[in-house]
Amino acid sequence: MKKISLWLFGAIGIYFLASLWLFNRVYSTTKLVVDEEFHLRQGLHYCHGNFSVWDPKITTFPGLYILSTLILMPLHLCETYFLRMVSLLASILNIYWMYEIRKSILPAKEWKKSPSWGLALDALSVSLLPPMYFFAFLYYTDIASISATLAMFNYSLKNSHKLAATAGSVAVLMRQTNIVWVGFILGLNVLDKLVAKAPRKKSKKDQKFAYSIHDIFNAVRYYLKKLSSGNIKWFLVIIEQFLPYLVVLVAFLVFLYINGSIVIGDKSAHEATIHLAQIGYFSAFVAFFSSGFVLTQFKEIDQILLKRRYILLLLGIFFLLAVEFNSVVHPYLLADNRHYTFYLWNRILAKPLMKYFAIPVFMFGAGWVLELLEGQSAGFKLGYLVCTAVSVALQSMIEVRYFLIPYLILRLTHTKSFKLNGLAVEFAFNIAINAATFYIFFTKTFFWSNYTEPQRIMW
């Protein structure tokens, strides 16, 4: 083992020991939380070999149940406790993926700034992101979905495209919307390859391969000339190199054609809807959970925002129009008081003027998103922004879980090492939020008429 990995193993050990105690506490408190009503029942059917049974209320592919079956059936551990343990184990694996992604992303000069234990702290801190960490203790699709998506991204960064596409197919089996991120990885790799092979002026300051919008236009002109002259060899090379991703995408398109929708099972509650206000909610999510870094760069905030003032002004107009004309209110948002979004909407955002007061927060969050994208190529920036918009703005329900993967990609691919004081604040902030949310989960209960078990508040 590499010596540098010892810190990573230490971080994983601390995470596992602390989380195992909390895992057992959650299990002893309640054996069923909200949508586990469907997931646990389906997972048990699969684990016991009943593959012909399917609950129509489930709208995702059976990836989680297949994974659980492969792990637990041979060990004869088909119980609620161990089904939930699959999520906890996947969350541990996520720390490794996060560490590896940060290693691949950081340029050599940034490596020198960050001690090996700093990278381990970086990965550990991200793994404690409260809305994600909470689901490490429940049998939901989220943690396994994130693990497969991060694996895809990690292998792609290492140019292991067959492994990346395989992980991408697993990610889609966990949750259909992950096809967006398979498309992102494919598009980014193709664009990187094409721009790299096209004539371009490279700045002496370039530490890693990066390119501008101008480079993209130059590449387009270059390859159009090749096409017009009948030269398609470059195209065949691209197809051959990135065929594994194309197979996943084509297979998914066939599924869409046959199924008629991205959703399986009960389509009524999860219809694709244009919901542009979600982009603002995601921006606010980024601002809130990046507050540790915002605080440590407080003196530079005015510069960060001022240099993007015209873009932020346009975004402010966009957010104003979005909240005024495209704020979708899903019935579940109004009816299900077991989620923080219920209280956020009913007590704050639903008030006549509050959605307008939120616009500056959306603008600030958008500015911080652009700041975190600094140092990336134009292809990465465009691809990320488009894919994030698609992944969140086609969801009618305000659900923080939809923000997790775009946030993680943004956070993990920042090309500068985070200052240790920023990491320390983020780490402490995440622990504080987790402590508060689990305290509420353990102590605040209420009853629904159609359930005998007490209900609890969660993300």
Secondary structure as a PSIPRED ss2 file (coil, helix, strand):
# PSIPRED VFORMAT (PSIPRED V4.0)

   1 M C   1.000  0.000  0.000
   2 K C   1.000  0.000  0.000
   3 K C   1.000  0.000  0.000
   4 I C   1.000  0.000  0.000
   5 S H   0.000  1.000  0.000
   6 L H   0.000  1.000  0.000
   7 W H   0.000  1.000  0.000
   8 L H   0.000  1.000  0.000
   9 F H   0.000  1.000  0.000
  10 G H   0.000  1.000  0.000
  11 A H   0.000  1.000  0.000
  12 I H   0.000  1.000  0.000
  13 G H   0.000  1.000  0.000
  14 I H   0.000  1.000  0.000
  15 Y H   0.000  1.000  0.000
  16 F H   0.000  1.000  0.000
  17 L H   0.000  1.000  0.000
  18 A H   0.000  1.000  0.000
  19 S H   0.000  1.000  0.000
  20 L H   0.000  1.000  0.000
  21 W H   0.000  1.000  0.000
  22 L H   0.000  1.000  0.000
  23 F H   0.000  1.000  0.000
  24 N H   0.000  1.000  0.000
  25 R H   0.000  1.000  0.000
  26 V H   0.000  1.000  0.000
  27 Y H   0.000  1.000  0.000
  28 S H   0.000  1.000  0.000
  29 T H   0.000  1.000  0.000
  30 T C   1.000  0.000  0.000
  31 K C   1.000  0.000  0.000
  32 L C   1.000  0.000  0.000
  33 V C   1.000  0.000  0.000
  34 V C   1.000  0.000  0.000
  35 D C   1.000  0.000  0.000
  36 E H   0.000  1.000  0.000
  37 E H   0.000  1.000  0.000
  38 F H   0.000  1.000  0.000
  39 H H   0.000  1.000  0.000
  40 L H   0.000  1.000  0.000
  41 R H   0.000  1.000  0.000
  42 Q H   0.000  1.000  0.000
  43 G H   0.000  1.000  0.000
  44 L H   0.000  1.000  0.000
  45 H H   0.000  1.000  0.000
  46 Y H   0.000  1.000  0.000
  47 C H   0.000  1.000  0.000
  48 H C   1.000  0.000  0.000
  49 G C   1.000  0.000  0.000
  50 N C   1.000  0.000  0.000
  51 F C   1.000  0.000  0.000
  52 S C   1.000  0.000  0.000
  53 V C   1.000  0.000  0.000
  54 W C   1.000  0.000  0.000
  55 D C   1.000  0.000  0.000
  56 P C   1.000  0.000  0.000
  57 K C   1.000  0.000  0.000
  58 I C   1.000  0.000  0.000
  59 T C   1.000  0.000  0.000
  60 T C   1.000  0.000  0.000
  61 F C   1.000  0.000  0.000
  62 P C   1.000  0.000  0.000
  63 G H   0.000  1.000  0.000
  64 L H   0.000  1.000  0.000
  65 Y H   0.000  1.000  0.000
  66 I H   0.000  1.000  0.000
  67 L H   0.000  1.000  0.000
  68 S H   0.000  1.000  0.000
  69 T H   0.000  1.000  0.000
  70 L H   0.000  1.000  0.000
  71 I H   0.000  1.000  0.000
  72 L H   0.000  1.000  0.000
  73 M H   0.000  1.000  0.000
  74 P H   0.000  1.000  0.000
  75 L H   0.000  1.000  0.000
  76 H C   1.000  0.000  0.000
  77 L C   1.000  0.000  0.000
  78 C C   1.000  0.000  0.000
  79 E C   1.000  0.000  0.000
  80 T H   0.000  1.000  0.000
  81 Y H   0.000  1.000  0.000
  82 F H   0.000  1.000  0.000
  83 L H   0.000  1.000  0.000
  84 R H   0.000  1.000  0.000
  85 M H   0.000  1.000  0.000
  86 V H   0.000  1.000  0.000
  87 S H   0.000  1.000  0.000
  88 L H   0.000  1.000  0.000
  89 L H   0.000  1.000  0.000
  90 A H   0.000  1.000  0.000
  91 S H   0.000  1.000  0.000
  92 I H   0.000  1.000  0.000
  93 L H   0.000  1.000  0.000
  94 N H   0.000  1.000  0.000
  95 I H   0.000  1.000  0.000
  96 Y H   0.000  1.000  0.000
  97 W H   0.000  1.000  0.000
  98 M H   0.000  1.000  0.000
  99 Y H   0.000  1.000  0.000
 100 E H   0.000  1.000  0.000
 101 I H   0.000  1.000  0.000
 102 R H   0.000  1.000  0.000
 103 K H   0.000  1.000  0.000
 104 S H   0.000  1.000  0.000
 105 I H   0.000  1.000  0.000
 106 L C   1.000  0.000  0.000
 107 P C   1.000  0.000  0.000
 108 A H   0.000  1.000  0.000
 109 K H   0.000  1.000  0.000
 110 E H   0.000  1.000  0.000
 111 W H   0.000  1.000  0.000
 112 K H   0.000  1.000  0.000
 113 K H   0.000  1.000  0.000
 114 S C   1.000  0.000  0.000
 115 P C   1.000  0.000  0.000
 116 S H   0.000  1.000  0.000
 117 W H   0.000  1.000  0.000
 118 G H   0.000  1.000  0.000
 119 L H   0.000  1.000  0.000
 120 A H   0.000  1.000  0.000
 121 L H   0.000  1.000  0.000
 122 D H   0.000  1.000  0.000
 123 A H   0.000  1.000  0.000
 124 L H   0.000  1.000  0.000
 125 S H   0.000  1.000  0.000
 126 V H   0.000  1.000  0.000
 127 S H   0.000  1.000  0.000
 128 L C   1.000  0.000  0.000
 129 L C   1.000  0.000  0.000
 130 P H   0.000  1.000  0.000
 131 P H   0.000  1.000  0.000
 132 M H   0.000  1.000  0.000
 133 Y H   0.000  1.000  0.000
 134 F H   0.000  1.000  0.000
 135 F H   0.000  1.000  0.000
 136 A H   0.000  1.000  0.000
 137 F H   0.000  1.000  0.000
 138 L C   1.000  0.000  0.000
 139 Y C   1.000  0.000  0.000
 140 Y C   1.000  0.000  0.000
 141 T C   1.000  0.000  0.000
 142 D H   0.000  1.000  0.000
 143 I H   0.000  1.000  0.000
 144 A H   0.000  1.000  0.000
 145 S H   0.000  1.000  0.000
 146 I H   0.000  1.000  0.000
 147 S H   0.000  1.000  0.000
 148 A H   0.000  1.000  0.000
 149 T H   0.000  1.000  0.000
 150 L H   0.000  1.000  0.000
 151 A H   0.000  1.000  0.000
 152 M H   0.000  1.000  0.000
 153 F H   0.000  1.000  0.000
 154 N H   0.000  1.000  0.000
 155 Y H   0.000  1.000  0.000
 156 S H   0.000  1.000  0.000
 157 L H   0.000  1.000  0.000
 158 K C   1.000  0.000  0.000
 159 N C   1.000  0.000  0.000
 160 S C   1.000  0.000  0.000
 161 H H   0.000  1.000  0.000
 162 K H   0.000  1.000  0.000
 163 L H   0.000  1.000  0.000
 164 A H   0.000  1.000  0.000
 165 A H   0.000  1.000  0.000
 166 T H   0.000  1.000  0.000
 167 A H   0.000  1.000  0.000
 168 G H   0.000  1.000  0.000
 169 S H   0.000  1.000  0.000
 170 V H   0.000  1.000  0.000
 171 A H   0.000  1.000  0.000
 172 V H   0.000  1.000  0.000
 173 L H   0.000  1.000  0.000
 174 M H   0.000  1.000  0.000
 175 R C   1.000  0.000  0.000
 176 Q H   0.000  1.000  0.000
 177 T H   0.000  1.000  0.000
 178 N H   0.000  1.000  0.000
 179 I H   0.000  1.000  0.000
 180 V H   0.000  1.000  0.000
 181 W H   0.000  1.000  0.000
 182 V H   0.000  1.000  0.000
 183 G H   0.000  1.000  0.000
 184 F H   0.000  1.000  0.000
 185 I H   0.000  1.000  0.000
 186 L H   0.000  1.000  0.000
 187 G H   0.000  1.000  0.000
 188 L H   0.000  1.000  0.000
 189 N H   0.000  1.000  0.000
 190 V H   0.000  1.000  0.000
 191 L H   0.000  1.000  0.000
 192 D H   0.000  1.000  0.000
 193 K H   0.000  1.000  0.000
 194 L H   0.000  1.000  0.000
 195 V H   0.000  1.000  0.000
 196 A H   0.000  1.000  0.000
 197 K H   0.000  1.000  0.000
 198 A C   1.000  0.000  0.000
 199 P C   1.000  0.000  0.000
 200 R C   1.000  0.000  0.000
 201 K C   1.000  0.000  0.000
 202 K C   1.000  0.000  0.000
 203 S C   1.000  0.000  0.000
 204 K C   1.000  0.000  0.000
 205 K C   1.000  0.000  0.000
 206 D C   1.000  0.000  0.000
 207 Q C   1.000  0.000  0.000
 208 K C   1.000  0.000  0.000
 209 F C   1.000  0.000  0.000
 210 A C   1.000  0.000  0.000
 211 Y C   1.000  0.000  0.000
 212 S C   1.000  0.000  0.000
 213 I H   0.000  1.000  0.000
 214 H H   0.000  1.000  0.000
 215 D H   0.000  1.000  0.000
 216 I H   0.000  1.000  0.000
 217 F H   0.000  1.000  0.000
 218 N H   0.000  1.000  0.000
 219 A H   0.000  1.000  0.000
 220 V H   0.000  1.000  0.000
 221 R H   0.000  1.000  0.000
 222 Y H   0.000  1.000  0.000
 223 Y H   0.000  1.000  0.000
 224 L H   0.000  1.000  0.000
 225 K H   0.000  1.000  0.000
 226 K H   0.000  1.000  0.000
 227 L H   0.000  1.000  0.000
 228 S H   0.000  1.000  0.000
 229 S C   1.000  0.000  0.000
 230 G C   1.000  0.000  0.000
 231 N C   1.000  0.000  0.000
 232 I C   1.000  0.000  0.000
 233 K H   0.000  1.000  0.000
 234 W H   0.000  1.000  0.000
 235 F H   0.000  1.000  0.000
 236 L H   0.000  1.000  0.000
 237 V H   0.000  1.000  0.000
 238 I H   0.000  1.000  0.000
 239 I H   0.000  1.000  0.000
 240 E H   0.000  1.000  0.000
 241 Q H   0.000  1.000  0.000
 242 F C   1.000  0.000  0.000
 243 L H   0.000  1.000  0.000
 244 P H   0.000  1.000  0.000
 245 Y H   0.000  1.000  0.000
 246 L H   0.000  1.000  0.000
 247 V H   0.000  1.000  0.000
 248 V H   0.000  1.000  0.000
 249 L H   0.000  1.000  0.000
 250 V H   0.000  1.000  0.000
 251 A H   0.000  1.000  0.000
 252 F H   0.000  1.000  0.000
 253 L H   0.000  1.000  0.000
 254 V H   0.000  1.000  0.000
 255 F H   0.000  1.000  0.000
 256 L H   0.000  1.000  0.000
 257 Y H   0.000  1.000  0.000
 258 I H   0.000  1.000  0.000
 259 N H   0.000  1.000  0.000
 260 G C   1.000  0.000  0.000
 261 S C   1.000  0.000  0.000
 262 I C   1.000  0.000  0.000
 263 V C   1.000  0.000  0.000
 264 I C   1.000  0.000  0.000
 265 G C   1.000  0.000  0.000
 266 D C   1.000  0.000  0.000
 267 K C   1.000  0.000  0.000
 268 S C   1.000  0.000  0.000
 269 A C   1.000  0.000  0.000
 270 H C   1.000  0.000  0.000
 271 E C   1.000  0.000  0.000
 272 A C   1.000  0.000  0.000
 273 T C   1.000  0.000  0.000
 274 I C   1.000  0.000  0.000
 275 H C   1.000  0.000  0.000
 276 L C   1.000  0.000  0.000
 277 A H   0.000  1.000  0.000
 278 Q H   0.000  1.000  0.000
 279 I H   0.000  1.000  0.000
 280 G H   0.000  1.000  0.000
 281 Y H   0.000  1.000  0.000
 282 F H   0.000  1.000  0.000
 283 S H   0.000  1.000  0.000
 284 A H   0.000  1.000  0.000
 285 F H   0.000  1.000  0.000
 286 V H   0.000  1.000  0.000
 287 A H   0.000  1.000  0.000
 288 F H   0.000  1.000  0.000
 289 F H   0.000  1.000  0.000
 290 S C   1.000  0.000  0.000
 291 S H   0.000  1.000  0.000
 292 G H   0.000  1.000  0.000
 293 F H   0.000  1.000  0.000
 294 V H   0.000  1.000  0.000
 295 L H   0.000  1.000  0.000
 296 T H   0.000  1.000  0.000
 297 Q C   1.000  0.000  0.000
 298 F H   0.000  1.000  0.000
 299 K H   0.000  1.000  0.000
 300 E H   0.000  1.000  0.000
 301 I H   0.000  1.000  0.000
 302 D H   0.000  1.000  0.000
 303 Q H   0.000  1.000  0.000
 304 I H   0.000  1.000  0.000
 305 L H   0.000  1.000  0.000
 306 L H   0.000  1.000  0.000
 307 K C   1.000  0.000  0.000
 308 R C   1.000  0.000  0.000
 309 R H   0.000  1.000  0.000
 310 Y H   0.000  1.000  0.000
 311 I H   0.000  1.000  0.000
 312 L H   0.000  1.000  0.000
 313 L H   0.000  1.000  0.000
 314 L H   0.000  1.000  0.000
 315 L H   0.000  1.000  0.000
 316 G H   0.000  1.000  0.000
 317 I H   0.000  1.000  0.000
 318 F H   0.000  1.000  0.000
 319 F H   0.000  1.000  0.000
 320 L H   0.000  1.000  0.000
 321 L H   0.000  1.000  0.000
 322 A H   0.000  1.000  0.000
 323 V H   0.000  1.000  0.000
 324 E H   0.000  1.000  0.000
 325 F H   0.000  1.000  0.000
 326 N C   1.000  0.000  0.000
 327 S C   1.000  0.000  0.000
 328 V C   1.000  0.000  0.000
 329 V C   1.000  0.000  0.000
 330 H C   1.000  0.000  0.000
 331 P H   0.000  1.000  0.000
 332 Y H   0.000  1.000  0.000
 333 L H   0.000  1.000  0.000
 334 L H   0.000  1.000  0.000
 335 A H   0.000  1.000  0.000
 336 D C   1.000  0.000  0.000
 337 N C   1.000  0.000  0.000
 338 R C   1.000  0.000  0.000
 339 H E   0.000  0.000  1.000
 340 Y H   0.000  1.000  0.000
 341 T H   0.000  1.000  0.000
 342 F H   0.000  1.000  0.000
 343 Y H   0.000  1.000  0.000
 344 L H   0.000  1.000  0.000
 345 W H   0.000  1.000  0.000
 346 N H   0.000  1.000  0.000
 347 R H   0.000  1.000  0.000
 348 I H   0.000  1.000  0.000
 349 L H   0.000  1.000  0.000
 350 A C   1.000  0.000  0.000
 351 K C   1.000  0.000  0.000
 352 P C   1.000  0.000  0.000
 353 L C   1.000  0.000  0.000
 354 M H   0.000  1.000  0.000
 355 K H   0.000  1.000  0.000
 356 Y H   0.000  1.000  0.000
 357 F H   0.000  1.000  0.000
 358 A C   1.000  0.000  0.000
 359 I H   0.000  1.000  0.000
 360 P H   0.000  1.000  0.000
 361 V H   0.000  1.000  0.000
 362 F H   0.000  1.000  0.000
 363 M H   0.000  1.000  0.000
 364 F H   0.000  1.000  0.000
 365 G H   0.000  1.000  0.000
 366 A H   0.000  1.000  0.000
 367 G H   0.000  1.000  0.000
 368 W H   0.000  1.000  0.000
 369 V H   0.000  1.000  0.000
 370 L H   0.000  1.000  0.000
 371 E H   0.000  1.000  0.000
 372 L H   0.000  1.000  0.000
 373 L C   1.000  0.000  0.000
 374 E C   1.000  0.000  0.000
 375 G C   1.000  0.000  0.000
 376 Q C   1.000  0.000  0.000
 377 S C   1.000  0.000  0.000
 378 A H   0.000  1.000  0.000
 379 G H   0.000  1.000  0.000
 380 F H   0.000  1.000  0.000
 381 K H   0.000  1.000  0.000
 382 L H   0.000  1.000  0.000
 383 G H   0.000  1.000  0.000
 384 Y H   0.000  1.000  0.000
 385 L H   0.000  1.000  0.000
 386 V H   0.000  1.000  0.000
 387 C H   0.000  1.000  0.000
 388 T H   0.000  1.000  0.000
 389 A H   0.000  1.000  0.000
 390 V H   0.000  1.000  0.000
 391 S H   0.000  1.000  0.000
 392 V H   0.000  1.000  0.000
 393 A H   0.000  1.000  0.000
 394 L C   1.000  0.000  0.000
 395 Q C   1.000  0.000  0.000
 396 S C   1.000  0.000  0.000
 397 M C   1.000  0.000  0.000
 398 I C   1.000  0.000  0.000
 399 E C   1.000  0.000  0.000
 400 V H   0.000  1.000  0.000
 401 R H   0.000  1.000  0.000
 402 Y H   0.000  1.000  0.000
 403 F H   0.000  1.000  0.000
 404 L H   0.000  1.000  0.000
 405 I H   0.000  1.000  0.000
 406 P H   0.000  1.000  0.000
 407 Y H   0.000  1.000  0.000
 408 L H   0.000  1.000  0.000
 409 I H   0.000  1.000  0.000
 410 L H   0.000  1.000  0.000
 411 R H   0.000  1.000  0.000
 412 L H   0.000  1.000  0.000
 413 T C   1.000  0.000  0.000
 414 H C   1.000  0.000  0.000
 415 T C   1.000  0.000  0.000
 416 K C   1.000  0.000  0.000
 417 S C   1.000  0.000  0.000
 418 F C   1.000  0.000  0.000
 419 K C   1.000  0.000  0.000
 420 L H   0.000  1.000  0.000
 421 N H   0.000  1.000  0.000
 422 G H   0.000  1.000  0.000
 423 L H   0.000  1.000  0.000
 424 A H   0.000  1.000  0.000
 425 V H   0.000  1.000  0.000
 426 E H   0.000  1.000  0.000
 427 F H   0.000  1.000  0.000
 428 A H   0.000  1.000  0.000
 429 F H   0.000  1.000  0.000
 430 N H   0.000  1.000  0.000
 431 I H   0.000  1.000  0.000
 432 A H   0.000  1.000  0.000
 433 I H   0.000  1.000  0.000
 434 N H   0.000  1.000  0.000
 435 A H   0.000  1.000  0.000
 436 A H   0.000  1.000  0.000
 437 T H   0.000  1.000  0.000
 438 F H   0.000  1.000  0.000
 439 Y H   0.000  1.000  0.000
 440 I H   0.000  1.000  0.000
 441 F H   0.000  1.000  0.000
 442 F H   0.000  1.000  0.000
 443 T H   0.000  1.000  0.000
 444 K C   1.000  0.000  0.000
 445 T E   0.000  0.000  1.000
 446 F E   0.000  0.000  1.000
 447 F C   1.000  0.000  0.000
 448 W C   1.000  0.000  0.000
 449 S C   1.000  0.000  0.000
 450 N C   1.000  0.000  0.000
 451 Y C   1.000  0.000  0.000
 452 T C   1.000  0.000  0.000
 453 E C   1.000  0.000  0.000
 454 P C   1.000  0.000  0.000
 455 Q E   0.000  0.000  1.000
 456 R E   0.000  0.000  1.000
 457 I C   1.000  0.000  0.000
 458 M E   0.000  0.000  1.000
 459 W C   1.000  0.000  0.000
